[in-house]
Amino acid sequence: MPTAPPAPLPENVDEYMLAGFLRKKKVELVRCITQPEIEVPADADFVIEGYVDPTEELIWEGPFGDHTGYYSLPDWYPRFHITAITHRKQAVYPATIVGIPPQEDAWLGKATERIFLAPIKMTRCRRSSTWTCRLKAFFTTS
């Protein structure tokens, strides 16, 4: 499942559909406890439920370690209010070590590149005589 959320999918392709394709079986979804309008995978190790109030003031956070080996600058972010944390029995919390490359996340990046290289090439579009990939995960050029 960790491959589906950051995947450079077109806007009309659901991440759960990609996850089901990669797993070779449908992703069963269940309603959250405190946010019943939201569904999450039934076999998720952990689920953190909550909300962001867009009327609240932003909070100062950071810096954050990035997988490129750099740190982002502190910035203003919305506050996330946790309403429930659930987990399955013997849950596993997958994590990577962030640091100066190459670290273990470099291999995850390489795998992602190999998995999505062909679809990325298929989604590129011609724009002002240059080829640009349309990736929702990255910024768009102006």
C-alpha positions as CSV (number, residue, x, y, z in Angstrom):
1,M,0.0,0.0,0.0
2,P,2.7,2.6,0.6
3,T,3.3,2.8,-3.2
4,A,-0.2,4.0,-4.1
5,P,-0.5,7.4,-2.2
6,P,2.5,9.1,-3.7
7,A,2.0,7.6,-7.2
8,P,1.8,10.1,-10.0
9,L,-1.7,9.2,-11.0
10,P,-4.1,11.2,-13.2
11,E,-6.8,13.0,-11.1
12,N,-9.5,10.5,-12.2
13,V,-7.6,7.4,-11.1
14,D,-8.3,6.3,-7.5
15,E,-5.3,5.4,-5.3
16,Y,-7.3,2.4,-3.9
17,M,-7.7,1.1,-7.4
18,L,-4.0,1.2,-7.9
19,A,-3.4,-0.4,-4.5
20,G,-5.8,-3.2,-5.4
21,F,-4.1,-3.7,-8.8
22,L,-0.7,-4.0,-7.1
23,R,-2.0,-6.3,-4.4
24,K,-4.0,-8.4,-6.9
25,K,-7.1,-8.1,-4.8
26,K,-9.6,-5.4,-3.9
27,V,-8.9,-3.1,-1.0
28,E,-11.7,-3.6,1.5
29,L,-12.7,-0.3,3.1
30,V,-14.4,0.4,6.4
31,R,-15.8,3.7,7.9
32,C,-13.7,5.6,10.4
33,I,-15.0,5.7,14.0
34,T,-15.1,9.5,14.5
35,Q,-15.2,10.5,10.9
36,P,-17.8,8.1,9.4
37,E,-17.9,9.9,6.0
38,I,-14.3,8.8,5.5
39,E,-13.3,5.2,4.6
40,V,-9.9,3.6,5.2
41,P,-8.4,0.2,4.4
42,A,-9.9,-2.5,6.7
43,D,-6.4,-4.1,7.1
44,A,-4.6,-0.8,7.9
45,D,-2.0,-1.2,10.7
46,F,-2.8,2.3,12.1
47,V,-5.5,4.9,11.4
48,I,-5.2,8.4,12.8
49,E,-8.5,10.2,12.5
50,G,-9.1,13.9,12.8
51,Y,-9.9,17.1,11.1
52,V,-8.4,20.5,10.2
53,D,-10.4,23.6,11.0
54,P,-9.8,26.0,8.1
55,T,-10.8,29.0,10.3
56,E,-8.1,28.4,12.9
57,E,-4.8,30.2,12.8
58,L,-1.9,28.3,11.3
59,I,0.9,27.0,13.6
60,W,4.7,27.3,13.1
61,E,6.3,23.9,12.5
62,G,9.6,22.5,11.2
63,P,12.1,22.1,10.0
64,F,11.3,18.7,8.6
65,G,13.8,16.1,7.2
66,D,13.3,15.3,3.5
67,H,14.2,12.2,1.6
68,T,16.6,14.2,-0.5
69,G,18.9,14.7,2.5
70,Y,17.9,18.3,3.0
71,Y,15.7,19.9,5.6
72,S,12.7,22.1,4.8
73,L,12.5,25.5,6.4
74,P,10.0,26.1,9.3
75,D,6.7,27.3,8.0
76,W,3.1,27.9,8.9
77,Y,0.8,24.8,8.8
78,P,-2.8,23.9,9.6
79,R,-3.4,22.3,13.0
80,F,-4.6,18.7,12.8
81,H,-7.0,17.7,15.6
82,I,-6.8,14.0,16.4
83,T,-10.1,12.4,17.2
84,A,-9.1,8.7,17.3
85,I,-6.1,6.5,16.9
86,T,-6.8,2.8,16.1
87,H,-4.6,-0.1,15.2
88,R,-4.8,-3.8,14.5
89,K,-3.2,-6.4,16.7
90,Q,0.5,-6.7,16.3
91,A,0.6,-3.6,14.0
92,V,3.8,-2.7,12.2
93,Y,4.8,0.9,11.8
94,P,6.7,1.2,8.6
95,A,9.3,3.9,8.5
96,T,12.4,5.0,6.7
97,I,15.5,6.7,7.9
98,V,15.8,10.2,6.5
99,G,19.4,11.5,6.0
100,I,22.0,12.3,3.4
101,P,21.5,9.9,0.4
102,P,21.9,7.1,-0.2
103,Q,19.7,5.8,2.6
104,E,17.1,3.0,2.5
105,D,14.5,5.4,1.0
106,A,16.7,5.7,-2.1
107,W,15.8,2.1,-2.9
108,L,12.1,2.9,-2.4
109,G,12.5,5.8,-4.8
110,K,14.3,3.6,-7.3
111,A,11.4,1.0,-7.1
112,T,8.8,3.8,-7.5
113,E,10.7,5.1,-10.6
114,R,10.7,1.6,-12.2
115,I,7.1,1.0,-11.4
116,F,5.8,4.3,-12.7
117,L,8.2,5.2,-15.5
118,A,6.0,3.9,-18.3
119,P,2.8,5.5,-17.0
120,I,4.6,8.8,-16.5
121,K,5.8,8.7,-20.1
122,M,2.3,8.1,-21.3
123,T,0.9,11.1,-19.4
124,R,3.3,13.7,-20.7
125,C,1.8,16.4,-22.9
126,R,3.0,18.9,-25.5
127,R,3.1,22.4,-24.1
128,S,4.8,25.4,-25.7
129,S,7.1,23.2,-27.9
130,T,8.4,21.4,-24.8
131,W,7.4,18.1,-23.3
132,T,6.1,18.3,-19.7
133,C,5.0,15.5,-17.5
134,R,1.7,16.1,-15.7
135,L,2.4,14.8,-12.3
136,K,0.0,15.7,-9.5
137,A,2.8,15.1,-6.9
138,F,5.0,17.8,-8.3
139,F,4.6,21.5,-9.1
140,T,3.3,22.5,-12.5
141,T,5.3,24.7,-14.8
142,S,4.0,28.1,-15.8
